[in-house]
């Protein structure tokens, strides 16, 4: 932070220099006798005043435009004494102008009240001095004119000091606002960076869920179908050929879903949950596994994100029932209500005890990803199972009107 400049610092040195020049010039051109000691004292007083200005500037704290109040008051008293001494030693009378600096300095360093009091004190001091040393001054036009000009000078000095103080205060407020804006900008930059990091993490999780629910499901299906084809290759060539055909379909479907996912990153495409579930049920069913599908209601009132979440949930539940539950029958029900859509997958597999949890080897990622996907939509996942009694997976998502299609 840069230190603020002293308020109008050039005024006192300029005035001292002017008074010194005027006094010396008067001594040089005056017809009267030259008093070297008086002139030297006059010049010395002004040099001391210049020194006071340097001392005050040196002791001024870097964050304020004037010296501390106590030091400023002491320096003001010293100045006043020197002004009086210089005025006494000055034969030209020009040094009376120095007194305008008293209210000027008092206003800057000590405040408005101090400025007014010092201005009144200077006026009283000058009038009192004239009364003591110049009897009948009030009938002499030159003295009356000088005192009036001095009074005007005191008023102008107070006004100038007030303007300078207000300008300094305005500058301080502006610097405070700029500092606050800089701090706000820094905080906003930090928040933007944090949002970007969270968005990246959320997108990474979404991609991981899509890979697991889509490619993971189809690769599992391919592995099971190829295993079946190998087992039935000699005993039932027709069943083996059908398993190879189903594996080929799963591979094709995986490739299609990868293309759809890539396409979805560029533009929105309509998605039909009924059609996707029908394809899924038709190609998973065989002589060892019966998959039935029942749908009620109309999916048209639901957005693509909710329907895709239900489809991924169906894939995960079917894969688990097939791969881990060893089920022979799976019933899939999709119910599109007025406010919620519910997907229920019921199998007659081995079931399990307790609650499903992620496994140490990471194979339990599907259940965690399923819950994350549905909960992001404001939905819920309920998994009920008992040993040897199958598993029921129920997924519910709220109805969110699909975004309007732009015609522009």
PADREN-109722 format. One record per residue (C-alpha): x, y, z; residue number from 1; residue in one letter. Coordinates in Angstrom, 2 decimals, decimal comma. Layout:
        c1        c2        c3    nr   rest
         X         Y         Z   NUM      A
...
***
This chain:
        c1        c2        c3    nr   rest
      0,00      0,00      0,00     1      X
      1,40      3,42     -0,94     2      X
      1,49      6,18      1,69     3      X
     -0,88      9,10      1,12     4      X
      0,70     12,43      0,22     5      X
      0,72     15,27      2,73     6      X
     -2,18     17,64      2,18     7      X
     -0,99     20,65      0,07     8      X
      2,60     20,31      1,37     9      X
      3,94     23,06     -0,88    10      X
      2,03     25,98      0,72    11      X
      4,16     26,59      3,87    12      X
      7,58     26,50      2,09    13      X
      6,32     28,78     -0,67    14      X
      4,95     31,26      1,86    15      X
      8,16     31,19      3,92    16      X
     10,22     31,79      0,82    17      X
      7,99     34,67     -0,26    18      X
      8,17     36,34      3,14    19      X
     11,94     35,89      3,29    20      X
     12,38     37,38     -0,18    21      X
     10,08     40,29      0,62    22      X
     11,82     41,05      3,93    23      X
     15,32     40,90      2,46    24      X
     14,30     43,03     -0,49    25      X
     12,83     45,64      1,85    26      X
     16,03     45,68      3,90    27      X
     18,10     46,11      0,74    28      X
     16,11     49,02     -0,75    29      X
     15,09     50,76      2,45    30      X
     16,43     54,28      2,93    31      X
     16,85     53,83      6,64    32      X
     19,77     52,25      8,52    33      X
     20,40     48,55      7,99    34      X
     20,10     46,44     11,16    35      X
     22,08     43,31     10,33    36      X
     21,25     41,55     13,59    37      X
     17,51     42,13     13,13    38      X
     17,63     40,99      9,52    39      X
     19,68     37,92     10,46    40      X
     17,18     37,06     13,20    41      X
     14,34     37,49     10,73    42      X
     15,98     35,14      8,21    43      X
     16,92     32,64     10,93    44      X
     13,31     32,45     12,09    45      X
     12,13     31,58      8,59    46      X
     14,86     28,95      8,18    47      X
     13,75     27,38     11,45    48      X
     10,19     27,29     10,14    49      X
     11,40     25,42      7,06    50      X
     13,18     22,99      9,38    51      X
      9,93     22,41     11,29    52      X
      8,23     21,44      8,05    53      X
     10,96     18,88      7,38    54      X
     10,72     17,46     10,91    55      X
      6,96     17,13     10,70    56      X
      7,15     15,36      7,35    57      X
      9,79     12,97      8,65    58      X
      7,69     11,99     11,70    59      X
      4,45     11,70      9,79    60      X
      3,19      8,06      9,85    61      X
      3,10      6,52      6,35    62      X
     -0,66      5,88      6,46    63      X
     -1,89      9,36      7,48    64      X
     -1,49     12,73      5,76    65      X
     -0,46     14,68      8,92    66      X
      1,66     14,14     12,03    67      X
      0,13     12,71     15,23    68      X
     -2,16     15,18     17,03    69      X
      0,12     15,73     20,02    70      X
      3,18     16,38     17,84    71      X
      1,13     18,53     15,48    72      X
     -0,11     20,67     18,40    73      X
      3,44     21,10     19,73    74      X
      4,77     22,05     16,30    75      X
      1,88     24,49     15,86    76      X
      2,79     26,22     19,12    77      X
      6,43     26,48     17,99    78      X
      5,34     27,90     14,65    79      X
      3,14     30,48     16,35    80      X
      6,05     31,63     18,51    81      X
      8,34     31,86     15,50    82      X
      5,67     33,73     13,52    83      X
      5,48     36,30     16,30    84      X
      9,28     36,60     16,51    85      X
      9,64     36,96     12,74    86      X
      6,84     39,55     12,69    87      X
      8,61     41,58     15,39    88      X
     11,94     41,43     13,53    89      X
     10,41     42,14     10,11    90      X
     10,57     45,83      9,23    91      X
      8,55     45,36      6,02    92      X
      5,42     43,99      7,69    93      X
      5,02     41,27      5,04    94      X
      5,58     38,56      7,63    95      X
      2,10     39,14      9,06    96      X
      0,93     36,90      6,21    97      X
      2,54     33,97      8,05    98      X
     -0,34     33,95     10,55    99      X
     -2,72     32,59      7,91   100      X
     -0,80     29,31      8,23   101      X
     -1,90     28,92     11,86   102      X
     -5,61     28,16     11,23   103      X
     -4,61     26,37      8,02   104      X
     -2,29     23,97      9,86   105      X
     -4,64     23,63     12,85   106      X
     -7,54     22,68     10,56   107      X
     -5,48     20,03      8,80   108      X
     -3,89     18,49     11,89   109      X
     -6,41     19,04     14,71   110      X
     -9,81     19,47     13,10   111      X
    -12,40     22,09     12,27   112      X
    -12,84     23,48     15,80   113      X
     -9,11     23,94     16,28   114      X
     -8,93     25,78     12,96   115      X
    -11,70     28,21     13,94   116      X
    -10,26     28,85     17,40   117      X
     -6,76     29,44     16,04   118      X
     -8,11     31,82     13,36   119      X
     -9,93     33,87     16,00   120      X
     -6,81     33,82     18,20   121      X
     -4,59     35,09     15,38   122      X
     -7,00     37,90     14,58   123      X
     -7,18     38,88     18,25   124      X
     -3,39     38,70     18,58   125      X
     -2,84     40,99     15,60   126      X
     -5,47     43,50     16,67   127      X
     -4,08     43,47     20,22   128      X
     -0,54     43,96     18,94   129      X
     -1,59     46,93     16,81   130      X
     -3,45     48,39     19,76   131      X
     -0,37     48,09     21,99   132      X
      2,33     49,19     19,54   133      X
      0,38     51,45     17,10   134      X
     -1,82     53,85     19,02   135      X
     -4,76     55,11     16,96   136      X
     -4,26     52,43     14,26   137      X
     -8,01     52,37     13,66   138      X
     -7,88     55,81     12,08   139      X
     -4,95     54,90      9,82   140      X
     -6,18     53,48      6,52   141      X
     -3,02     51,46      5,82   142      X
     -3,31     49,47      9,10   143      X
     -7,06     49,02      8,73   144      X
     -6,54     47,78      5,18   145      X
     -3,78     45,38      6,27   146      X
     -5,91     43,92      9,06   147      X
     -8,89     43,47      6,73   148      X
     -6,70     41,73      4,19   149      X
     -5,30     39,53      6,95   150      X
     -8,82     38,62      8,07   151      X
     -9,68     37,70      4,51   152      X
     -6,50     35,65      4,30   153      X
     -7,42     33,73      7,47   154      X
    -10,88     32,93      6,03   155      X
     -9,38     31,78      2,74   156      X
     -6,83     29,64      4,57   157      X
     -9,56     27,93      6,56   158      X
    -11,59     27,33      3,40   159      X
     -8,60     25,92      1,53   160      X
     -7,76     23,62      4,43   161      X
    -11,37     22,35      4,58   162      X
    -11,35     21,64      0,84   163      X
     -8,03     19,84      1,16   164      X
     -9,32     17,72      4,05   165      X
    -12,48     16,74      2,15   166      X
    -10,40     15,85     -0,90   167      X
     -8,14     13,73      1,25   168      X
    -11,07     12,01      2,90   169      X
    -12,64     11,32     -0,51   170      X
     -9,36      9,88     -1,73   171      X
     -9,14      7,66      1,36   172      X
    -12,70      6,40      0,78   173      X
    -11,91      5,72     -2,88   174      X
     -8,79      3,78     -1,93   175      X
    -10,88      1,80      0,57   176      X
    -13,45      0,98     -2,11   177      X
    -10,70     -0,04     -4,54   178      X
     -9,13     -2,25     -1,88   179      X
    -12,50     -3,87     -1,18   180      X
    -13,08     -4,40     -4,90   181      X
     -9,67     -6,02     -5,23   182      X
    -10,43     -8,30     -2,30   183      X
    -13,85     -9,16     -3,78   184      X
    -12,23     -9,92     -7,13   185      X
     -9,76    -12,24     -5,43   186      X
    -12,56    -14,02     -3,57   187      X
    -14,60    -14,38     -6,77   188      X
    -11,57    -15,81     -8,56   189      X
    -11,15    -18,32     -5,75   190      X
    -14,84    -19,26     -5,89   191      X
    -14,72    -19,63     -9,68   192      X
    -11,71    -21,93     -9,38   193      X
    -13,51    -23,95     -6,72   194      X
    -16,66    -24,22     -8,86   195      X
    -14,55    -25,36    -11,81   196      X
    -12,93    -28,04     -9,64   197      X
    -16,30    -29,24     -8,35   198      X
    -17,76    -29,25    -11,86   199      X
    -14,82    -31,30    -13,10   200      X
    -15,26    -33,77    -10,24   201      X
    -19,02    -34,03    -10,88   202      X
    -18,45    -34,62    -14,60   203      X
    -15,79    -37,23    -13,84   204      X
    -18,23    -39,07    -11,57   205      X
    -20,97    -38,88    -14,20   206      X
    -18,69    -40,36    -16,87   207      X
    -17,63    -43,11    -14,45   208      X
    -21,28    -43,98    -13,77   209      X
    -22,07    -44,04    -17,48   210      X
    -19,13    -46,33    -18,21   211      X
    -20,11    -48,68    -15,43   212      X
    -23,83    -48,74    -16,14   213      X
    -23,50    -48,98    -19,91   214      X
    -20,27    -50,67    -20,94   215      X
    -20,02    -52,57    -17,65   216      X
    -23,46    -54,06    -18,11   217      X
    -22,90    -55,10    -21,71   218      X
    -19,42    -56,50    -21,09   219      X
    -20,87    -58,58    -18,27   220      X
    -23,61    -59,80    -20,58   221      X
    -21,07    -60,66    -23,27   222      X
    -18,95    -62,58    -20,77   223      X
    -21,95    -64,59    -19,51   224      X
    -23,23    -65,32    -23,03   225      X
    -19,81    -66,45    -24,25   226      X
    -19,44    -68,64    -21,17   227      X
    -22,83    -70,14    -21,93   228      X
    -21,86    -70,68    -25,58   229      X
    -18,73    -72,52    -24,51   230      X
    -20,63    -74,74    -22,07   231      X
    -23,37    -75,61    -24,60   232      X
    -21,10    -75,87    -27,63   233      X
    -21,19    -79,69    -27,65   234      X
    -24,39    -80,41    -25,76   235      X
    -26,71    -77,93    -27,46   236      X
    -25,21    -76,27    -30,55   237      X
    -28,39    -74,28    -31,16   238      X
    -28,34    -72,75    -27,64   239      X
    -24,62    -72,07    -28,06   240      X
    -25,24    -70,27    -31,34   241      X
    -28,02    -68,24    -29,71   242      X
    -25,67    -67,25    -26,86   243      X
    -23,07    -66,09    -29,38   244      X
    -25,80    -64,14    -31,17   245      X
    -26,87    -62,50    -27,89   246      X
    -23,27    -61,66    -27,08   247      X
    -22,94    -60,09    -30,51   248      X
    -26,09    -58,07    -29,84   249      X
    -24,72    -56,91    -26,50   250      X
    -21,50    -55,84    -28,19   251      X
    -23,47    -53,97    -30,82   252      X
    -25,65    -52,37    -28,18   253      X
    -22,57    -51,31    -26,22   254      X
    -21,17    -49,70    -29,34   255      X
    -24,49    -47,95    -30,00   256      X
    -24,66    -46,59    -26,47   257      X
    -21,11    -45,32    -26,70   258      X
    -22,03    -43,48    -29,89   259      X
    -25,18    -42,10    -28,25   260      X
    -23,19    -40,93    -25,24   261      X
    -20,68    -39,17    -27,48   262      X
    -23,54    -37,67    -29,47   263      X
    -25,28    -36,53    -26,29   264      X
    -22,21    -34,48    -25,43   265      X
    -22,80    -32,45    -28,59   266      X
    -26,57    -32,29    -28,87   267      X
    -29,69    -33,51    -27,09   268      X
    -31,42    -36,53    -28,64   269      X
    -34,83    -37,97    -27,75   270      X
    -34,67    -41,04    -25,52   271      X
    -37,45    -43,62    -25,14   272      X
    -37,31    -45,63    -21,91   273      X
    -40,06    -48,01    -23,04   274      X
    -38,15    -48,91    -26,20   275      X
    -34,83    -49,25    -24,38   276      X
    -36,36    -51,50    -21,67   277      X
    -38,06    -53,65    -24,31   278      X
    -34,77    -54,20    -26,15   279      X
    -33,02    -54,95    -22,87   280      X
    -35,62    -57,49    -21,71   281      X
    -35,85    -59,18    -25,14   282      X
    -32,14    -59,79    -25,51   283      X
    -31,47    -60,85    -21,91   284      X
    -34,18    -63,48    -21,81   285      X
    -33,35    -67,02    -22,86   286      X
    -34,15    -70,56    -21,83   287      X
    -32,45    -70,04    -18,45   288      X
    -33,69    -66,56    -17,70   289      X
    -37,15    -65,10    -18,17   290      X
    -37,41    -61,33    -18,23   291      X
    -40,86    -59,70    -18,30   292      X
    -41,66    -56,03    -18,74   293      X
    -44,80    -54,14    -17,67   294      X
    -45,31    -50,42    -18,18   295      X
    -48,14    -48,13    -17,13   296      X
    -48,64    -44,46    -17,86   297      X
    -46,90    -42,23    -20,38   298      X
    -43,20    -41,40    -20,25   299      X
    -43,75    -38,24    -22,32   300      X
    -44,02    -36,05    -19,22   301      X
    -40,50    -36,91    -18,01   302      X
    -37,21    -35,41    -19,06   303      X
    -34,41    -37,40    -20,69   304      X
    -32,21    -37,26    -17,57   305      X
    -34,84    -38,96    -15,38   306      X
    -35,63    -41,61    -18,00   307      X
    -31,93    -42,33    -18,55   308      X
    -31,44    -42,71    -14,78   309      X
    -34,26    -45,29    -14,66   310      X
    -32,76    -47,16    -17,62   311      X
    -29,31    -47,27    -16,02   312      X
    -30,96    -48,47    -12,80   313      X
    -32,68    -51,27    -14,72   314      X
    -29,38    -52,27    -16,31   315      X
    -27,64    -52,38    -12,92   316      X
    -30,45    -54,35    -11,26   317      X
    -30,65    -56,85    -14,14   318      X
    -26,90    -57,32    -14,20   319      X
    -26,78    -57,94    -10,45   320      X
    -29,74    -60,35    -10,54   321      X
    -28,17    -62,23    -13,41   322      X
    -24,56    -62,19    -12,36   323      X
    -24,72    -62,35     -8,55   324      X
    -28,27    -63,46     -7,75   325      X
    -28,35    -66,36    -10,22   326      X
    -31,99    -65,50    -10,85   327      X
    -34,09    -67,41    -13,36   328      X
    -36,93    -64,88    -13,49   329      X
    -36,88    -61,11    -13,42   330      X
    -39,91    -58,81    -13,55   331      X
    -39,39    -55,23    -14,61   332      X
    -42,18    -52,69    -14,01   333      X
    -42,15    -49,05    -15,07   334      X
    -44,95    -46,87    -13,70   335      X
    -45,21    -43,25    -14,92   336      X
    -47,38    -41,35    -12,42   337      X
    -48,52    -37,75    -12,27   338      X
    -45,68    -36,64    -10,01   339      X
    -43,20    -39,53     -9,91   340      X
    -41,97    -42,38    -12,07   341      X
    -41,17    -45,69    -10,39   342      X
    -39,07    -48,56    -11,69   343      X
    -39,29    -51,90     -9,88   344      X
    -37,04    -54,86    -10,65   345      X
    -37,95    -58,07     -8,85   346      X
    -35,97    -61,30     -9,17   347      X
    -36,16    -64,77     -7,67   348      X
    -32,42    -65,08     -7,11   349      X
    -30,40    -65,90     -4,04   350      X
    -30,93    -62,54     -2,38   351      X
    -28,66    -61,46      0,46   352      X
    -28,69    -60,51      4,10   353      X
    -28,18    -56,99      5,40   354      X
    -27,71    -53,98      3,16   355      X
    -25,76    -53,82     -0,08   356      X
    -22,40    -52,04      0,23   357      X
    -19,38    -51,28     -1,91   358      X
    -16,78    -53,96     -2,01   359      X
    -13,14    -53,60     -1,31   360      X
    -12,23    -54,53     -4,89   361      X
    -14,44    -51,77     -6,29   362      X
    -17,04    -54,14     -7,77   363      X
    -19,73    -52,50     -5,61   364      X
    -19,41    -49,23     -7,48   365      X
    -22,66    -49,90     -9,35   366      X
    -24,96    -49,56     -6,32   367      X
    -23,13    -46,42     -5,16   368      X
    -23,24    -44,92     -8,63   369      X
    -26,92    -45,82     -8,95   370      X
    -27,76    -44,00     -5,74   371      X
    -25,66    -40,96     -6,73   372      X
    -27,33    -40,73    -10,11   373      X
    -30,87    -40,96     -8,72   374      X
    -30,27    -38,69     -5,71   375      X
    -28,91    -35,97     -7,99   376      X
    -32,38    -35,92     -9,57   377      X
    -34,12    -35,73     -6,19   378      X
    -35,17    -39,39     -6,33   379      X
    -34,61    -42,40     -4,10   380      X
    -33,42    -45,99     -4,29   381      X
    -34,76    -48,78     -2,11   382      X
    -33,25    -52,26     -2,15   383      X
    -34,97    -55,09     -0,30   384      X
    -33,63    -58,60     -0,13   385      X
    -33,66    -61,73      1,98   386      X
    -31,46    -64,81      1,67   387      X
    -32,93    -67,26     -0,86   388      X
    -35,95    -64,98     -1,39   389      X
    -34,78    -62,77     -4,21   390      X
    -34,23    -59,04     -4,41   391      X
    -36,53    -56,10     -5,09   392      X
    -35,00    -52,86     -6,36   393      X
    -37,30    -49,83     -6,43   394      X
    -36,17    -46,55     -7,97   395      X
    -38,32    -43,42     -7,85   396      X
    -37,63    -40,10     -9,59   397      X
    -39,75    -36,93     -9,45   398      X
    -41,40    -35,59    -12,56   399      X
    -39,53    -32,71    -14,13   400      X
    -41,04    -31,23    -17,30   401      X
    -38,69    -31,67    -20,25   402      X
    -36,92    -28,56    -21,47   403      X
    -38,68    -26,88    -24,41   404      X
    -37,17    -27,63    -27,79   405      X
    -35,73    -24,53    -29,41   406      X
    -37,11    -23,72    -32,83   407      X
    -34,58    -20,99    -33,57   408      X
***
